[in-house]
Amino acid sequence: MGRQEQPLDPEQGPVVRFAHDLRDLRRRAGSPSYRQLAARTHFSASTLASAAAGQRLPSAAVLAAFVNACGGDPEEWEQRRIHTHVLSTSPPSDSSPSTPHAQVETRDSPRKSKSKSKSRWLVLRKLAGPAAALVTAVVMLGVFASGDSVPSKGAQAADRLPDMPAPMVEVRLRDDGRWLRTDADIPREYRHLIVEAGTMCDVPQVTPALVAAILEAESGFDPLLNDPAKDEYGIARWTPRVLRYYLPPAKQKAIPKPPFSPEDSIPAVGRMLCAIAPELESIPGDRALNLAAGYRISTWRVQLQGAELQSIQPYLNRVRTNLERYQPASDSPHGLAGR
């Protein structure tokens, strides 16, 4: 008979709350023993038990195996894991996200050095406020209105939502060419948002050029992309339940409903890339493309380096081509060096 688990109080913190809910998932699966779970995975019973001990977050691969063995959705739990990591590593702040544990979703990243974590999450905390240092004025002449969903497939073939937003006023950055090629086919009205998203953390591969490359590959810069068959919407092809946790804290109380404005969608891309970067640091290959792959299919699948990663090779080739087209020729603090 296995040793009985110590009870967990979900009010003790986000990591304990995560483990508490992971145990609840196992209970709803019929309370299989950890030896039984080990037989369904390639991890030991002790490793799986540690995942639900509440002392630290499990790795992406261990969590995916645990959740799969219990009949859960590994995508949702990976999103929840990243959100839990943000909560547990951010310095205390009134603006920190506060989400009921029954509704939190994530992906995760292991805890790195204290100085790197502090600087990274201090930057992420600033994202709740306006990017005043980058943008002097942004004026929206219209807002996105709700429209009927029309099934679509692929960025170029996706149908547009029937209610069109009024165009945004062009905002030109004084150092525009420092971040993105001035002759690139990036819509002028989104450049300031792309620069904001690509300069919000100290990860060298998170650049405005990478953000722009991902947006072009995801939607062709179409803010009204509408793909309900995949539950993906807008210029960044966000899934609503995932976008929720990369919005500013004040907007995280409920799952957002499409259509999604570029003002919400584009900075959220930067937040997610900054959040998943630590999880992919040790993965071989092009680090910028690994981030793009993590954005498209999740970090744990990138870690496995399996057939699914090969299946998105056309997408990654498009991102790579876009990076070469969008990256300024001159050196910059956020260039592609170190990829």
Secondary structure, DSSP 8 states (H G I E B T S, - for coil): ---------GGG-HHHHHHHHHHHHHHHTT---HHHHHHHSSS-HHHHHHHTSSSS---HHHHHHHHHHTT--HHHHHHHHHHHHHHHHS---TTS----TTT----------HHHHHHHHHHHHHTTS--TTT-S---BS------------STTT-EE-SS----B-----TTHHHHS-TTSS--GGGHHHHHHHHTSSS-TT--HHHHHHHHHHHHSS-TTEEETTTTEETTTTB-HHHHGGGS-GGG-SS---SS--HHHHHHHHHHHHHHHGGGGTTS-S-HHHHHHHHHHH-HHHHHHT-HHHHHTHHHHHHHHHHHHHHS-SS--TTSSTT-
